[in-house]
Amino acid sequence: MADDLFGDDEGRLEGAETRAPAAAPPKPARAPARSGTLSETGYDASAIEVLEGLEPVRRRPGMYIGGTDERALHHLFAEVIDNAMDEAVAGHATFIDVELFEDGSLAVTDNGRGIPIDPHPKFPDKSALEVIMTILHAGGKFDSRAYETSGGLHGVGVSVVNALSDRLEVEVARGQVLYRQIFSRGIPQGPLETVGRVANRRGTRVRFHPDAQIFGEAAHFVPARLFRMARSKAYLFGGVEIRWRCAPSLLKPEGDVAAEAVFKFPGGLRDYLAGEIEGKDLVAEPIFSGKVTKEGGHGSLEWAIAWLATGEDGFSSSYCNTIPTPEGGTHEQGLRIALLRGLRDHAERIGQSKRMAQVTSDDVMATCTAMLSVFIREPEFQGQTKDKLATLEAARIVENAVRDAFDHWLAASPQQALRLLDWSVDRADERLRRRLEKEVSRKTATRKLRLPGKLADCSNAGAAGSELFIVEGDSAGGSAKQARNRKTQAILPLRGKILNVANATRDKLNANQQLADLILALGCGIGTQFREDDLRYEKVIVMTDADVDGAHIASLLVTFFWRQMPRLIEKGHLYLSVPPLYRLRHGSKSVYARDDAHKNELLETVFKGKKPEIGRFKGLGEMMPAELKETTMDPAKRMLLKVMVDHESKQETSDTVERLMGNKPEARFVFIQERAAFAGELIDL
C-alpha cells in the first residue's frame, strides 16, 4: 500500500489478506445555499453558513485546543495519549509506545481493546472507527458502559487531532486481524482496509503529522516536552509502562532527553515526588502519601505530599483522570481544606489550638510540594483544554479521603507532627509580620479596606516606579493579578460603574464604598487635603474594556479624579491603558488590534492576501494573563495614554466635564446634536 509520508509497515503481518468494504463513504457536503429576498443590508438566508464535519475545527482551532501556538500543538499529543491512558486505567492496556519520527510525525500505540471497526448502528455505511475520527462528539465516554472514568468527555479529542493533521494513520488490531485507515485534514483517503492477520498484537496505533496550514511551517514537536508529558502519565498510573523513542536527529547535541527510555513507577506519585525532592531537607518525614482505590474507579485518588524545610516555595501538580489541571480546581481545594483542618484538629488534641488561630491554608501550603490525582466519573472542566476542574463533588471526595489519612499520619508520629505545626505557625507569623512592615513603610491603606484582599498591593518600598491598575470587575482583576509584576504593579478591582461624582451629592460621595476604597488605596487624600508626597504610586492607570461600557467607566473615573484630585492629573500621574479589541492569527503569527481601523490596517499590511482568524475580546477578563501582560501591562510593550490638561484651559475643561457629566441632560443632548455628523461617520464605519 502506498504511504508517501509515513511509509513503514513494521513487518508485523502474517498474511496479506486485503479486504475493503464496499465503496468509500461520500465526503460531507455543504448545505446548499438558499436564495431569499435580499434586505436593504444584503443579509438573507444565503448569508447563513453551515459548517459540517470537521470544518469548524479547522476554521476555529482555538475553540478546541486553545490556539495554534506551541502549547496547542502539544495538546494534540495529549489528546491521543489520553485515549491510550483511558484503556490502561480501565485495565485493558499494560503498555503505551510513544515515538517521534524524523519527519515530525508522532505515533502513540497501546495494547488495549482497539477502536471498534464494525459498522456503526447510526451510520451503517461507516465503521465505528471512521465515525470516531470524523464526527465531533462521537466516542465511548459519554456514559460509564465503556469507561467508568476517563479523560475524554466531549468526544472531540481524536477527531480534532485528525482535523488538524495533514496526514493521520490509524491501525487497529482486533481478533488477530490488523485494520488500517488513512485521513488527511479530517477527510478519509480511502475506506477502512483489512491489512492481514497478526499473531501477537492488539490495540490501537495512531500516527499523525500536524498540519502546517494550521500551525505554521516552522512548528514542530519539542522532544523534551513530549518526554516530560509521557513520563508524567506513567507515574499517574503505576500499572502502565510507557516506552519512549525519538529519532536521534531531532535531539539537541547537549542531550536534554534520551533517544529511548522506559517509564514505569510502581509507587506512583510517591516515587515521582521522592525523585523531585531528593537531597532536600523536609520539615516532617516520611512523605505523606496514600491511595484510595474504589471499585469502578469513581472516587479513587492518590496523593503524595512533603514540606520543604529550606524555605523555598513548594509546588503542586494535580490531575483528574490523568488529565493535568495546571490551574487547580475543586480537587485542590479539597486537599487544602483537609490539611488545614487536620492540622487544626491535631493542635486542639495536644492543647495548642490557640497557636493555630491565625494559620490559613496558604501558610500550610507555603513550602508544600503536593501531587494529587483523582479519578471521578463525568468530571466537569473549565474549557475544552481542561485546565481547571470544576466538579464540586471532587472537593468532598478528596477532603474526606485525605483528612482521615492525615489524622492517622499525624497521630503516628507526634514529634514530626509537632514540627509541622511549629513550621505552619512560623509561616503565619512571618506573613503577618510582613504585612505589618508593609503597612508601616508604605503608609498602606490595605488594612483599612472593608473588603480584605481587594487591593493586591505591590512590594515596592516607595512610590517611585510603582503603578496602580484600576480594573473593571473581579474577572479582569483576577487576570491582572496573574499578569502583573508583583514588585511594581498593584491591582484594585472595581465592581461595575462607579458613582458619577459630577451629579452626586457629598453624602453620596462619602457613602460610596468603591470610591472610599480607591481613596484609601492611593493614600494622598482628596480635595484640599490632597498631598502628592503621600501618593503611594507613581502611575495610576485606568484599565477598562475596549468597548462602550469600558469607555463609560473610564469617563466616570477621570471625572472623579478631575473633581476630587485635579493635582493628580496636573502632576502627570493619571493614565489610560489601551487594551486590544481584536486578536488576528494566521499560522504561528499572532498580532493584536486596538480598534477596527487598526484591524483593517493590519489586514492590509501584516496579513496582505491572507485570511487570518479574527477573535474579538469581549473584555479584559476573557484574556489569558499572558495576553493581558503582553498587550496591556508590560511596560516594554504596552501603550498608555497620559491624561493631561493645559493650564490655560482648566476652566474650559471644567465646563466640558460639567456639560457632559453633570446633572443637566439637556446639555448632553445639545452636545450630541452638534456632533451628529461625526456620530454618523462612526456608524458608517
C-alpha angles and dihedrals in degrees: 000000000000115000110172099175106030102019102173128118096179088217097257098135123111096186135015099230107154121190127170126190119241112283130342111265114257117260115255110269127213117250108261115256115252121218118225142165109293117233122217089270095050091245113138140133092291089065091064108096120203116204114203137188111358095336093108090058094054092042095049109017091161090069090061107031102018098255141323100277128110093279091054091047091056089046086073089064090048091055093052098043090045089063090052090047090052088059090050095047089049088056098249101104132049101181141031124198120208117189129176112200130209092249090061096255121132129213129199118190130182135178095227130121095293126235110291112260101186119108114284114244093227095042105033093176091059133061119239087247092058091046091052092048099045109030124070117233094022116129148103098261105077091094134020099255096096099024127020090198128009143161095228110078109152101049091234104098107092093029088057090051088051092050093051097046123087087210131016127173124193123195121186125187113198128157091000090300124115120218128186138188130177128209137185121201089341097309121115111243091202141337127295107283131209101223100183146276123313124191111202103022137095136154137052134307120192119186118180141169118209115241114251089207087068105032101027132254093275096051116112140154115271109226094210091054093048089046092055093045092051092046092051091055091055096057091045090066115029094197097066131080117209118198119201127202129171132180105256092226090066095056124094117251091240089062104238091170136016123255089228132021141156120219120200126146112183089180092053117199094000091060092049096047092047089056093048095052098035111146095016123119116245130211091223130011146247109038110265103237138152147159133215115194119189129189110266091018097258110134095012117140144168131200142178122190135177135169117224115225093200093080093239119137116272127219137223129209120186134184139186118204086345091304111127115238104197092175092052118219140183096334090057090047089055090051093050092049092048094052095045095046092043092053092046092051091049090051089052092050091055095042098254101108093124091062090059095051094098097037116111132188088260089061092050091048096042097106096011121131107202135180118189130177125178133183116205135159117256098351120196119231134185104247134349092280088062097221095152131036115227103177106125093202090063091069092056094045093051096041094051095046098043095040094058093046092045092053090055092045092053093045093049093060112030095177094052090045091053091051090053091047092051090046093053092047090051090052090052092049090049092050093051092045092053091049091053093047091051092050092050098042096045100030085237122194093204096106090051094059114108090214105062113218095015092117112058098200129202124238100235112127093221144022096262109106093001122128132196115205113202103202134189113248138342093276094058088040091057092052092045092051090056093044099046132099100246092208098058109012127075125188127213113180118204121201112230126319117341126228116288098237092190092074101022128102123243090251091056091048093051092046096050108107097197093055090044090054091049094049092048092047092054091047095200102103127232138260114358089352093063112128117184092197089062094051104120097206134051092211129033107197124193106210114185136152118287093245140083095278090049091051090050092052091047089051091052091050094047088049090052093051093045093050100039105023108022092155090060086064095039091053091053100249100124123086139169120220121226108217119185122259097198139034117206120198134182119166107314094339116100125175135168131229125207096208143340094287092051090047091054090048091053092048090055096044114024097029101030109164093004133101108225125191107259119205124185118212112228090199146327090275089063092058120093113244091247091054092047091050094048097047107030115012109035106096090212094058110019130095121226130188113216114219107227136172124197109234091228093053099049093113092047089051091051090050091050093049090049092047095050101033105025130101096269109092092182089067090056090047091055090048091054092047091052090055100040092119092053091049090051091054090053091051091050089054 
